[in-house]
Amino acid sequence: MSTTRPAATTTSPDPARPPARRTALLRLTALVALPLAVSTLGSAPASAHGSTADPVSRSVACTKNPKASEACRLALAQSPGIPGDWKSIVQGRAIDHSTPTSSPQHRARIPDGKLCSAGNAQFSGLDLARDDFPSTTLPGGAEYDLRYDISALHNPYRMEMYVTKDGYDPKKPLKWSDLEDTPFLSADNTAATAAPAGFLGAKAFTFKAVLPEKKGKHLIYTIWHGLKRPDGSFQSEEAFYSCSDVTFK
């Protein structure tokens, strides 16, 4: 955004002005400009945002159709900001630098019962323990194209998808122990493409995967987090989380 400079800064200085006065004015100008620079840096957007599109996540489903189900109605009544921020279910410091590999600390940062909101109170409506959130029907054990809706990108990144264990009950708060120990999908740095029609963001990921051999109601928990660059630095320490209700046939 361009800023109109005061007229005085575009005028040639008076040669007769004493040097001390010119120095004082320069210092004053620098002090005035500094808060503007800090403000501009502080308002920079986060480096990535997104949510699972297929199987559709709770935040995407309820954003697209707030009246899709009673669960959506109740979730949005509790968390009315979801439609404006469907893509921001995030832990901003998910990377623990105290470990040699700088591994993500998802379980340490997100308590049981709050996995769908990532422990963020503004998204608590997504944690409602109900069996009537919009659900995607999936072919258990078959190959399937999983899709992720993106408004901004991590690079490098890892995408992981976990499914709930057999016996999962959607009417109970989701706990980490409800998820299988290993992801059925783990993919690094897949290229993004232009988003298909109906997506909320501008870009999309597509992951071809073999779905778990499951039957009945389950939940797919997606984690998208940054990775180290070759030089050991991070573009982003964020991790984004999605809950997708599914029915395996």
Backbone bond lengths (Angstrom), bond angles and torsions (degrees), N, CA, C in turn:
res aa  C-N    CA-C-N  psi(-1)  N-CA   C-N-CA  omega(-1)  CA-C   N-CA-C  phi
1 M - - - 1.471 - - 1.513 108.16 -
2 S 1.306 117.05 129.24 1.458 121.05 -178.82 1.507 109.92 -77.70
3 T 1.307 116.45 148.72 1.458 122.20 179.53 1.511 108.89 -122.34
4 T 1.333 117.42 131.35 1.462 121.82 178.64 1.509 108.60 -75.45
5 R 1.295 115.53 121.65 1.463 119.72 179.90 1.522 110.72 -79.79
6 P 1.338 118.16 148.74 1.473 120.49 174.22 1.519 110.08 -60.12
7 A 1.330 114.91 145.34 1.462 119.50 -176.25 1.515 111.81 -56.92
8 A 1.333 116.24 -31.29 1.464 119.13 -175.34 1.516 112.01 -62.57
9 T 1.352 117.48 -30.39 1.453 119.07 -176.55 1.515 112.27 -75.40
10 T 1.315 118.66 -14.11 1.457 121.17 179.02 1.525 111.91 -99.45
11 T 1.318 116.90 1.19 1.465 121.44 -178.26 1.521 109.33 -97.59
12 S 1.309 118.82 136.20 1.465 122.81 178.58 1.517 109.52 -61.79
13 P 1.335 117.74 137.26 1.472 119.77 -179.97 1.522 111.15 -65.10
14 D 1.301 114.78 152.65 1.459 122.28 178.24 1.524 108.68 -73.23
15 P 1.340 119.04 119.05 1.474 120.45 -179.38 1.509 113.20 -58.80
16 A 1.350 115.76 -24.97 1.464 118.51 -177.05 1.518 112.47 -82.85
17 R 1.358 118.07 -9.20 1.450 120.94 -176.94 1.525 109.06 -66.86
18 P 1.321 118.84 133.63 1.474 121.59 179.93 1.519 110.58 -60.60
19 P 1.325 118.64 144.52 1.462 122.46 -179.56 1.513 112.89 -55.81
20 A 1.306 119.80 -39.41 1.464 122.06 -178.05 1.518 110.80 -60.71
21 R 1.333 117.26 -39.98 1.456 120.99 -179.02 1.518 110.28 -67.42
22 R 1.369 115.67 -41.32 1.467 118.16 179.21 1.524 110.12 -62.88
23 T 1.335 117.65 -39.23 1.461 121.55 179.52 1.519 111.08 -63.82
24 A 1.335 116.96 -41.02 1.464 120.90 179.70 1.524 110.91 -63.47
25 L 1.344 116.37 -41.20 1.459 119.87 179.87 1.527 111.16 -65.34
26 L 1.333 116.94 -39.60 1.460 120.21 178.32 1.527 110.95 -62.59
27 R 1.337 116.44 -41.93 1.455 119.55 178.99 1.524 111.21 -64.02
28 L 1.322 117.02 -41.49 1.457 121.60 178.87 1.521 110.71 -62.28
29 T 1.351 116.75 -42.97 1.460 120.81 178.87 1.521 110.55 -60.34
30 A 1.343 117.36 -42.20 1.466 120.72 -179.80 1.515 110.71 -64.34
31 L 1.353 118.15 -40.01 1.453 120.81 -179.57 1.512 111.60 -67.27
32 V 1.317 117.97 -36.08 1.464 122.03 178.06 1.512 110.46 -68.84
33 A 1.335 117.11 -38.89 1.460 120.48 -175.85 1.517 112.56 -73.99
34 L 1.355 117.56 -27.20 1.455 120.13 -174.09 1.517 113.93 -60.80
35 P 1.362 120.25 -47.16 1.461 118.58 178.49 1.525 112.66 -58.85
36 L 1.321 118.31 -35.10 1.465 121.06 178.75 1.515 109.92 -63.83
37 A 1.346 117.73 -42.35 1.454 120.47 179.94 1.515 110.97 -64.98
38 V 1.353 117.22 -43.13 1.460 120.64 179.68 1.514 110.30 -63.51
39 S 1.329 117.37 -42.47 1.457 121.36 179.21 1.518 111.60 -60.98
40 T 1.333 115.97 -41.66 1.459 119.66 -179.31 1.516 111.18 -64.61
41 L 1.338 117.37 -42.50 1.456 120.41 179.02 1.511 110.73 -66.39
42 G 1.332 117.81 -39.72 1.446 120.89 -177.84 1.509 113.54 -68.01
43 S 1.324 118.47 -21.89 1.456 121.25 -177.19 1.517 112.44 -92.51
44 A 1.339 118.24 5.26 1.456 120.25 -179.85 1.515 110.00 -63.15
45 P 1.343 118.40 141.26 1.447 120.55 -177.79 1.515 111.43 -69.82
46 A 1.350 116.35 156.78 1.463 120.38 173.49 1.513 109.13 -63.43
47 S 1.351 115.55 158.31 1.451 119.02 -169.12 1.513 114.37 -78.94
48 A 1.311 118.76 -11.54 1.461 119.67 -178.95 1.515 110.04 -157.01
49 H 1.313 115.82 149.84 1.463 122.08 174.68 1.514 108.28 -153.43
50 G 1.324 116.85 144.89 1.452 119.14 176.19 1.517 112.67 172.42
51 S 1.347 115.52 176.77 1.456 121.95 179.25 1.522 108.86 -160.79
52 T 1.321 116.78 158.65 1.456 120.92 -178.22 1.522 110.68 -68.21
53 A 1.322 115.42 132.65 1.467 121.31 -179.37 1.520 112.62 -101.27
54 D 1.331 117.82 -35.06 1.459 122.21 -179.93 1.522 108.25 -148.31
55 P 1.330 116.43 105.90 1.465 129.39 8.09 1.529 111.08 -73.57
56 V 1.305 116.02 137.15 1.458 121.23 -169.10 1.524 111.20 -63.29
57 S 1.333 115.23 133.94 1.465 120.87 177.77 1.526 110.34 -78.03
58 R 1.309 114.86 163.40 1.466 119.57 178.35 1.528 111.24 -61.59
59 S 1.325 116.80 -41.43 1.468 118.77 -177.30 1.522 111.23 -66.99
60 V 1.330 118.16 -40.06 1.464 121.05 178.80 1.522 110.67 -70.38
61 A 1.327 117.65 -45.63 1.465 121.12 -177.87 1.523 111.62 -60.23
62 C 1.329 116.53 -45.52 1.467 120.02 -177.07 1.525 112.00 -76.22
63 T 1.335 117.44 -23.30 1.464 120.53 173.41 1.530 110.27 -71.21
64 K 1.321 116.41 -44.57 1.469 120.44 -178.97 1.516 112.15 -67.49
65 N 1.329 116.84 -36.88 1.458 120.54 -178.44 1.525 109.06 -143.80
66 P 1.332 117.66 89.96 1.469 121.02 -177.71 1.528 113.32 -60.33
67 K 1.325 117.09 -19.70 1.465 120.73 -179.88 1.527 111.60 -104.51
68 A 1.324 116.41 20.07 1.463 120.01 -177.10 1.521 112.31 -60.84
69 S 1.322 117.43 -32.45 1.464 121.46 -179.12 1.516 108.75 -162.03
70 E 1.324 115.90 168.65 1.454 120.10 175.80 1.525 110.13 -62.99
71 A 1.338 116.83 -34.31 1.465 119.88 178.32 1.522 111.14 -60.75
72 C 1.336 117.10 -43.52 1.468 119.95 177.43 1.517 111.05 -63.51
73 R 1.321 116.70 -42.24 1.466 119.57 -178.96 1.526 110.36 -60.67
74 L 1.326 116.41 -45.38 1.462 120.35 -179.23 1.532 111.39 -69.28
75 A 1.327 116.90 -39.10 1.464 120.66 179.50 1.521 110.67 -62.48
76 L 1.333 117.12 -42.74 1.465 120.01 -178.40 1.526 111.71 -74.95
77 A 1.322 117.43 -28.57 1.463 119.59 174.44 1.524 110.30 -65.86
78 Q 1.321 116.73 -36.64 1.459 121.47 178.82 1.519 112.07 -79.94
79 S 1.333 116.32 -33.03 1.479 121.57 -177.34 1.523 109.39 -133.30
80 P 1.334 117.87 75.19 1.460 120.95 -173.85 1.521 114.61 -66.30
81 G 1.334 117.78 -13.48 1.461 119.92 -178.96 1.511 114.68 -82.97
82 I 1.325 118.51 -4.20 1.469 120.69 -175.70 1.529 112.33 -57.25
83 P 1.344 121.19 -48.42 1.470 119.55 -177.62 1.526 113.48 -59.34
84 G 1.306 117.87 -31.74 1.459 120.07 178.73 1.517 113.26 -83.01
85 D 1.338 116.85 -11.96 1.466 120.52 -176.30 1.523 111.45 -142.80
86 W 1.312 116.85 38.90 1.470 123.24 -177.68 1.531 112.78 -56.31
87 K 1.325 116.12 -24.17 1.467 122.91 -171.58 1.513 113.74 -96.47
88 S 1.320 118.89 2.30 1.474 121.16 -167.04 1.522 113.60 -115.61
89 I 1.319 117.82 32.56 1.463 120.97 177.33 1.528 106.07 -82.88
90 V 1.303 115.64 93.98 1.467 121.71 -160.28 1.522 111.95 -138.33
91 Q 1.333 114.95 149.40 1.456 122.53 161.32 1.532 106.22 -110.63
92 G 1.311 116.78 115.46 1.456 120.40 -171.90 1.516 114.76 -73.36
93 R 1.350 117.43 -20.94 1.469 120.88 179.45 1.524 108.88 -126.25
94 A 1.322 115.94 57.51 1.464 120.59 -175.05 1.516 112.80 -77.33
95 I 1.327 118.38 -13.34 1.453 121.45 -177.99 1.534 109.33 -93.57
96 D 1.326 116.17 127.17 1.459 121.82 -179.90 1.524 109.00 -98.35
97 H 1.304 117.91 108.05 1.465 121.52 -176.03 1.533 113.08 -80.25
98 S 1.326 117.00 -0.30 1.459 119.07 177.23 1.528 111.77 -79.04
99 T 1.324 117.05 -12.64 1.462 120.19 179.35 1.523 109.67 -95.49
100 P 1.327 117.67 151.69 1.474 119.66 -177.51 1.521 113.46 -60.60
101 T 1.329 117.15 -30.54 1.468 120.14 -177.97 1.523 112.51 -97.70
102 S 1.334 117.55 1.62 1.473 121.24 -175.33 1.528 110.61 51.28
103 S 1.310 116.09 52.02 1.463 120.76 -174.86 1.521 111.57 -77.98
104 P 1.318 117.37 153.72 1.464 120.77 176.01 1.531 110.61 -66.23
105 Q 1.312 115.58 146.61 1.459 121.66 -179.04 1.528 109.11 -118.44
106 H 1.315 116.46 59.31 1.458 120.57 -175.16 1.532 111.64 -61.61
107 R 1.329 116.49 -49.41 1.466 120.33 -175.90 1.520 111.92 -66.38
108 A 1.324 117.07 -32.64 1.460 119.96 -179.97 1.522 111.85 -71.10
109 R 1.302 116.92 -28.09 1.465 121.12 -174.05 1.533 113.42 -97.79
110 I 1.334 117.09 -20.93 1.472 120.14 -176.33 1.523 108.64 -119.51
111 P 1.331 118.54 117.01 1.467 120.37 -178.23 1.523 112.55 -76.82
112 D 1.327 116.34 157.09 1.462 121.12 172.84 1.523 110.19 -53.34
113 G 1.319 115.36 144.85 1.457 120.80 -179.62 1.509 114.24 85.59
114 K 1.355 116.35 -8.14 1.462 120.20 -177.60 1.524 111.90 -129.22
115 L 1.326 116.43 26.29 1.460 119.80 -177.39 1.523 111.92 -66.66
116 C 1.330 117.84 -38.78 1.472 120.31 -174.83 1.522 112.23 -71.92
117 S 1.328 117.30 -26.76 1.464 121.19 177.08 1.520 111.86 -93.90
118 A 1.344 117.15 -4.62 1.473 123.35 -173.67 1.524 111.48 58.59
119 G 1.339 115.80 27.02 1.452 120.00 178.95 1.512 114.21 76.26
120 N 1.345 117.44 10.60 1.467 121.99 179.82 1.526 109.74 -96.38
121 A 1.318 116.48 118.05 1.466 121.42 -172.79 1.521 112.58 -57.40
122 Q 1.346 117.35 -30.90 1.468 119.10 -176.66 1.524 112.37 -68.71
123 F 1.344 118.03 -14.32 1.464 121.67 178.60 1.527 112.15 -113.56
124 S 1.323 118.15 20.03 1.462 121.57 -172.27 1.527 112.96 -61.61
125 G 1.321 117.58 -23.88 1.468 120.05 178.28 1.518 112.96 -60.75
126 L 1.330 116.68 -24.40 1.465 120.41 179.32 1.522 112.16 -73.33
127 D 1.330 117.47 -14.66 1.462 121.50 -179.59 1.529 112.87 -87.74
128 L 1.306 118.40 -1.39 1.459 119.99 -178.42 1.530 110.30 -56.10
129 A 1.327 115.47 131.45 1.468 120.87 -178.29 1.531 108.79 -87.37
130 R 1.331 114.37 88.81 1.466 121.20 -176.65 1.526 109.12 -138.08
131 D 1.329 114.78 157.66 1.462 119.64 -179.73 1.522 112.43 -107.80
132 D 1.360 116.54 15.66 1.461 118.91 -177.44 1.527 113.26 -120.86
133 F 1.339 118.42 20.61 1.459 118.96 167.09 1.534 108.07 -66.63
134 P 1.336 118.03 150.00 1.471 119.23 177.33 1.524 111.03 -51.88
135 S 1.338 116.32 134.77 1.457 121.83 -173.13 1.521 110.67 -123.88
136 T 1.334 115.95 146.58 1.460 122.56 176.72 1.529 108.60 -104.12
137 T 1.334 116.44 130.16 1.463 120.61 176.47 1.530 109.28 -84.55
138 L 1.337 115.99 127.75 1.462 121.71 -174.97 1.536 110.24 -125.61
139 P 1.336 116.48 148.41 1.473 120.44 177.18 1.527 111.01 -85.49
140 G 1.318 117.91 103.26 1.458 121.23 -178.33 1.521 112.05 -57.50
141 G 1.334 116.18 132.34 1.449 122.09 177.57 1.510 115.66 79.88
142 A 1.321 118.43 0.21 1.466 121.71 -176.89 1.530 111.04 -103.55
143 E 1.315 115.53 163.21 1.464 120.74 175.47 1.523 109.09 -74.69
144 Y 1.332 115.14 142.16 1.467 119.42 -173.71 1.523 108.58 -152.06
145 D 1.331 116.60 147.09 1.467 122.03 175.02 1.528 109.69 -92.05
146 L 1.309 116.51 108.55 1.457 122.79 177.09 1.527 108.60 -88.62
147 R 1.328 116.94 138.64 1.465 119.73 -175.03 1.517 111.45 -129.28
148 Y 1.323 113.15 146.46 1.465 120.72 -177.00 1.516 108.60 -128.17
149 D 1.333 116.41 131.62 1.466 124.38 -175.87 1.532 108.75 -93.19
150 I 1.341 117.64 122.30 1.464 122.24 -171.99 1.533 110.88 -121.05
151 S 1.327 115.56 136.73 1.464 118.66 170.22 1.522 111.56 -109.19
152 A 1.345 117.79 -17.79 1.468 122.45 174.42 1.517 107.40 -158.35
153 L 1.331 116.28 157.53 1.466 120.74 -166.21 1.522 115.10 -110.23
154 H 1.356 115.45 142.62 1.457 123.22 160.65 1.530 107.53 -86.54
155 N 1.305 118.01 148.39 1.460 121.14 169.88 1.523 108.18 -161.77
156 P 1.325 119.59 114.42 1.468 127.17 1.11 1.530 112.00 -80.37
157 Y 1.328 116.76 167.85 1.456 120.37 -177.07 1.524 110.52 -152.44
158 R 1.335 114.39 166.66 1.469 121.99 170.16 1.523 108.87 -130.83
159 M 1.333 116.20 136.47 1.461 122.79 174.44 1.516 108.19 -110.68
160 E 1.330 116.59 128.37 1.456 121.89 178.09 1.523 109.56 -129.48
161 M 1.337 116.02 138.92 1.455 121.67 176.53 1.529 109.41 -126.80
162 Y 1.337 115.62 127.68 1.456 123.45 179.04 1.531 108.90 -114.17
163 V 1.321 116.80 149.04 1.455 121.17 175.36 1.523 108.47 -115.69
164 T 1.323 115.95 153.60 1.457 120.04 178.14 1.526 111.19 -70.95
165 K 1.325 115.49 154.68 1.458 122.32 178.54 1.533 110.28 -72.42
166 D 1.320 114.99 161.38 1.456 120.04 173.59 1.529 108.91 -59.75
167 G 1.328 115.67 139.82 1.453 120.82 -176.40 1.518 113.69 93.58
168 Y 1.330 117.19 0.60 1.473 121.33 177.81 1.523 111.10 -55.38
169 D 1.323 116.40 135.68 1.466 123.02 179.14 1.522 108.70 -119.54
170 P 1.345 117.89 108.66 1.474 119.41 -178.13 1.524 113.79 -66.01
171 K 1.330 117.75 -11.93 1.459 120.26 179.84 1.531 111.88 -88.95
172 K 1.338 116.35 6.74 1.460 120.94 173.99 1.523 109.11 -116.34
173 P 1.342 118.31 147.24 1.475 119.95 179.60 1.528 111.14 -55.67
174 L 1.326 116.32 136.97 1.458 121.70 -177.35 1.526 110.53 -72.55
175 K 1.342 116.05 127.28 1.463 122.25 178.23 1.525 109.18 -115.56
176 W 1.336 115.46 158.85 1.468 119.65 177.14 1.528 111.20 -59.04
177 S 1.319 116.83 -34.20 1.466 120.17 -179.32 1.526 112.56 -71.18
178 D 1.334 117.87 -10.71 1.465 121.30 175.70 1.524 111.70 -76.62
179 L 1.339 117.32 -16.91 1.461 121.22 -176.36 1.528 110.71 -93.09
180 E 1.319 115.45 147.41 1.459 119.60 172.02 1.532 108.92 -59.61
181 D 1.328 116.59 150.31 1.465 120.74 -173.29 1.523 113.44 -66.59
182 T 1.323 118.02 -31.14 1.460 121.59 -177.88 1.525 110.22 -120.24
183 P 1.322 117.74 148.28 1.474 119.95 179.26 1.526 110.99 -72.46
184 F 1.322 115.93 146.31 1.464 119.12 173.97 1.529 110.49 -83.04
185 L 1.336 116.67 -15.30 1.466 121.65 172.92 1.521 108.45 -132.28
186 S 1.312 116.52 131.35 1.461 122.24 171.13 1.518 106.85 -141.57
187 A 1.331 117.01 117.82 1.465 121.50 -175.17 1.516 109.71 -138.09
188 D 1.342 115.19 136.67 1.464 121.70 179.93 1.526 110.27 -111.19
189 N 1.332 115.49 128.72 1.470 122.11 165.83 1.528 114.75 57.78
190 T 1.328 116.78 35.61 1.462 119.83 172.24 1.529 109.32 -64.68
191 A 1.328 117.26 138.28 1.467 120.73 -177.61 1.525 110.90 -69.03
192 A 1.311 115.38 140.83 1.469 120.96 175.98 1.524 109.85 -84.69
193 T 1.324 115.33 153.42 1.463 122.27 175.90 1.520 108.83 -125.68
194 A 1.316 116.07 171.44 1.466 120.10 174.70 1.527 108.91 -61.23
195 A 1.316 116.18 140.55 1.457 120.47 -177.26 1.525 111.37 -68.11
196 P 1.329 118.08 137.88 1.468 120.69 174.17 1.530 110.76 -66.16
197 A 1.302 116.38 166.20 1.465 121.71 176.73 1.525 109.38 -57.91
198 G 1.320 115.95 139.39 1.453 121.28 178.08 1.515 114.29 93.40
199 F 1.340 118.65 -11.14 1.456 120.63 176.52 1.532 109.15 -75.26
200 L 1.318 115.93 152.74 1.459 121.05 -179.04 1.527 112.04 -84.63
201 G 1.342 117.20 -30.32 1.452 121.93 -179.80 1.516 111.71 -97.64
202 A 1.337 115.64 -176.61 1.466 121.39 -176.44 1.526 112.82 -92.11
203 K 1.341 117.20 -19.22 1.460 121.28 -175.36 1.521 109.88 -128.55
204 A 1.347 115.16 168.09 1.461 120.45 179.21 1.514 110.54 -149.37
205 F 1.330 115.54 149.27 1.462 122.63 166.85 1.518 107.64 -105.39
206 T 1.332 116.56 146.16 1.463 122.33 170.93 1.526 108.13 -126.82
207 F 1.323 116.27 129.73 1.463 122.51 -179.87 1.528 108.43 -123.89
208 K 1.307 116.57 118.30 1.462 120.40 175.32 1.516 108.16 -86.03
209 A 1.338 116.82 121.70 1.470 120.51 -174.67 1.521 109.56 -144.55
210 V 1.327 115.21 157.69 1.460 121.37 170.57 1.527 107.23 -89.75
211 L 1.318 116.19 122.27 1.457 120.96 -177.09 1.527 110.78 -72.67
212 P 1.325 116.65 156.02 1.467 119.66 177.86 1.532 111.75 -63.14
213 E 1.330 115.14 152.12 1.467 121.48 174.59 1.526 107.77 -79.04
214 K 1.324 115.69 88.99 1.462 121.41 -177.83 1.523 109.66 -132.45
215 K 1.331 115.27 162.35 1.463 122.21 174.55 1.527 108.81 -135.47
216 G 1.330 115.04 146.60 1.453 120.17 174.28 1.519 113.80 81.93
217 K 1.344 115.56 -163.09 1.455 122.26 -175.17 1.535 111.25 -75.16
218 H 1.317 114.76 132.40 1.463 121.38 177.02 1.520 108.67 -146.49
219 L 1.321 116.22 -178.67 1.467 122.24 175.65 1.523 107.89 -136.30
220 I 1.327 115.95 136.87 1.462 122.19 174.24 1.526 108.28 -105.10
221 Y 1.322 114.28 123.55 1.469 120.63 -178.14 1.523 108.30 -106.99
222 T 1.333 115.53 119.55 1.468 121.68 -175.81 1.517 110.41 -107.94
223 I 1.329 115.49 133.88 1.467 122.40 176.61 1.524 108.32 -124.75
224 W 1.332 115.79 125.68 1.464 121.97 177.78 1.519 107.54 -120.59
225 H 1.327 117.29 114.45 1.466 118.59 -176.77 1.524 111.46 -136.46
226 G 1.328 114.03 157.30 1.447 120.77 -179.72 1.523 112.04 -70.31
227 L 1.329 115.74 159.51 1.458 123.24 177.04 1.528 109.02 -124.43
228 K 1.328 114.98 165.63 1.454 119.47 174.87 1.520 111.32 -68.25
229 R 1.337 115.33 143.78 1.452 120.66 166.97 1.529 109.16 -76.29
230 P 1.341 117.91 167.17 1.469 120.00 177.85 1.529 113.63 -56.34
231 D 1.328 117.49 -28.80 1.471 119.62 -179.36 1.533 112.64 -85.37
232 G 1.347 116.61 2.98 1.455 120.49 177.59 1.511 115.17 92.46
233 S 1.314 117.99 -5.53 1.459 121.50 178.94 1.528 110.26 -88.67
234 F 1.339 115.83 172.37 1.457 122.14 177.03 1.521 109.78 -120.84
235 Q 1.333 116.54 138.89 1.457 118.83 166.48 1.527 108.42 -74.17
236 S 1.344 116.22 -36.39 1.453 120.70 -178.52 1.521 110.22 -149.00
237 E 1.324 115.70 139.48 1.464 121.54 173.50 1.517 110.97 -100.73
238 E 1.314 117.37 9.82 1.457 122.53 -177.55 1.526 112.15 -77.47
239 A 1.332 114.77 157.20 1.462 121.69 166.96 1.523 107.79 -136.96
240 F 1.328 116.06 138.64 1.456 122.93 179.65 1.525 109.05 -113.25
241 Y 1.338 116.34 146.73 1.454 121.98 -170.46 1.534 110.27 -130.88
242 S 1.337 115.70 143.99 1.467 120.86 179.42 1.518 109.98 -141.02
243 C 1.332 116.05 141.10 1.459 122.84 172.42 1.524 108.88 -112.40
244 S 1.329 116.34 122.21 1.471 121.90 178.73 1.526 109.06 -119.81
245 D 1.316 115.77 118.19 1.470 120.74 177.00 1.529 108.08 -80.34
246 V 1.334 116.01 133.31 1.466 120.91 -175.92 1.517 110.04 -137.93
247 T 1.334 114.54 158.67 1.457 121.93 171.22 1.519 107.57 -127.45
248 F 1.316 116.96 116.60 1.465 121.85 178.54 1.532 110.00 -85.54
249 K 1.303 115.14 133.68 1.477 121.54 177.33 1.516 110.28 -110.19
